[in-house]
Amino acid sequence: MTLQEIIEKDRKYYMNTFGDRVPVCFTHGKGLSLWDLDGNEYHDFLAGIAVSALGHSHPAVVNAICEQAKKFIHCSSLYYIESQAKLAELIVENSSADKVFFANSGAEANEGAIKLARLYFKKKGCPNKIEIITLEKSFHGRTLATIAATGQDKYQKPYSPLTPKFLKVPINDLNAMEEAICENTCAVMIEPIQGESGVNPTTYEYIKGLRQLCDKYGILLIFDEVQCGLGRTGKLFGYQHYGVEPDIFTLAKALGGGFPIGALCAKDHVAKAFEPGDHGSTFGGNPLACSTAYAVLSTIINDKLCENAEETGNYFFEKIRSVKQNHPVISEVRGKGLMIGIEFSRPIAKEVNKKCFENKYLLGSVGDSIIRLLPPLITTKADMDGVIEMLDNVLSKFD
Ligand SMILES: Cc1ncc(COP(=O)(O)O)c(C=O)c1O
């Protein structure tokens, strides 16, 4: 089919939740490269929005999928599943969690976290402790509860009245957080680095202080690591930058390297609140998802991709400094590792992103004035040189 034929079919049959998409259809990829229907090569610095951690068609992922699919794809979690147990062990051995439950997406993992936090207090005899405090500008998913947890009007407005008992406070403001905590609060849920609102990091003092506040008031600390987890920021988990441990954290996106899987991870005393029948999933934790995620996570660890993300990210931040000097239209560059946001002083993000696309670079725009880069964890310094040079050229048209 031609691109035009695909677009027409999409418009006729697919629900229009994405508006006018970028006019391209990719047929295959390798590493950081994607090729379109006409054989044009693109450099993927978005990685399916922080998903394709190992790049495209990584042999470890392809092999895991093919080998497992040849054996069988699915059986219910009514039965024991070897790859499920092994993946849970790999996450636990490399994190602060003691127990894991697998879901199919980030939103679903977060739903699990919300349910677990509420149930934890219910089973402790505190049924009124159901309120969760989240941050303004946060993003936690598209299900009804995770939309309510999200701190952005645009996702919430169409679906009001929202699932109740989610409160919002500004990021990096410990006083506001402490004022919002009340006897009905069961948890604080935050992204250590906010992704969808344009890469907004929390400060070291804030996360340290949050842990102390949660301990002081006996409430749970939940980290949504769906976007910032699994090596993206230069450490396996975002929370490791802050020297604190959450009671619950969630993963998805990079975990399957493109294959859908999410994870709800918790300390033992919290995880115990889930007893037989309290939670479940038909597809969550199935053999294909877990074998694939096991291959992804062990590759991230064994190939030292967190270290690579840190080093290549630092290299980018160093290089972009001179680009910023050349182009005062850049007001701020922020992020950690390979989670990078560039903010402009004018609303040019969409136009800049379009020009990057015309130069065969895939980046993302957030709102009117931010573009972001979330390249695969295998990105090299030479790849970074390419995107820096391209940005320098593109931005000269906006000076
Ligand atoms: C921090 C965060 N949490 C949750 C989600 C939702 O994940 P999913 O789209 O897999 O449901 C996202 C997706 O962008 C995210 O960035």
The ligand as an SDF file (V2000), in Angstrom:
LIG
                    3D

 16 16  0  0  0  0  0  0  0  0999 V2000
    5.0930    8.4080   33.8130 C   0  0  0  0  0  0  0  0  0  0  0  0
    4.0560    7.6530   33.0400 C   0  0  0  0  0  0  0  0  0  0  0  0
    3.1740    6.9020   33.7110 N   0  0  0  0  0  0  0  0  0  0  0  0
    2.2330    6.1860   33.0740 C   0  0  0  0  0  0  0  0  0  0  0  0
    2.1340    6.2140   31.6970 C   0  0  0  0  0  0  0  0  0  0  0  0
    1.0780    5.4110   31.0090 C   0  0  0  0  0  0  0  0  0  0  0  0
    1.6530    4.3100   30.3980 O   0  0  0  0  0  0  0  0  0  0  0  0
    0.8530    3.4970   29.2830 P   0  0  0  0  0  0  0  0  0  0  0  0
    0.6830    4.4230   28.1090 O   0  0  0  0  0  0  0  0  0  0  0  0
    1.7140    2.3100   29.0020 O   0  0  0  0  0  0  0  0  0  0  0  0
   -0.4500    3.1310   29.8970 O   0  0  0  0  0  0  0  0  0  0  0  0
    3.0390    6.9910   30.9540 C   0  0  0  0  0  0  0  0  0  0  0  0
    2.9460    7.0700   29.4980 C   0  0  0  0  0  0  0  0  0  0  0  0
    3.4180    7.9640   28.8620 O   0  0  0  0  0  0  0  0  0  0  0  0
    4.0260    7.7270   31.6500 C   0  0  0  0  0  0  0  0  0  0  0  0
    4.9180    8.4860   30.9980 O   0  0  0  0  0  0  0  0  0  0  0  0
  1  2  1  0
  2  3  1  0
  2 15  2  0
  3  4  2  0
  4  5  1  0
  5  6  1  0
  5 12  2  0
  6  7  1  0
  7  8  1  0
  8  9  2  0
  8 10  1  0
  8 11  1  0
 12 13  1  0
 12 15  1  0
 13 14  2  0
 15 16  1  0
M  END
$$$$
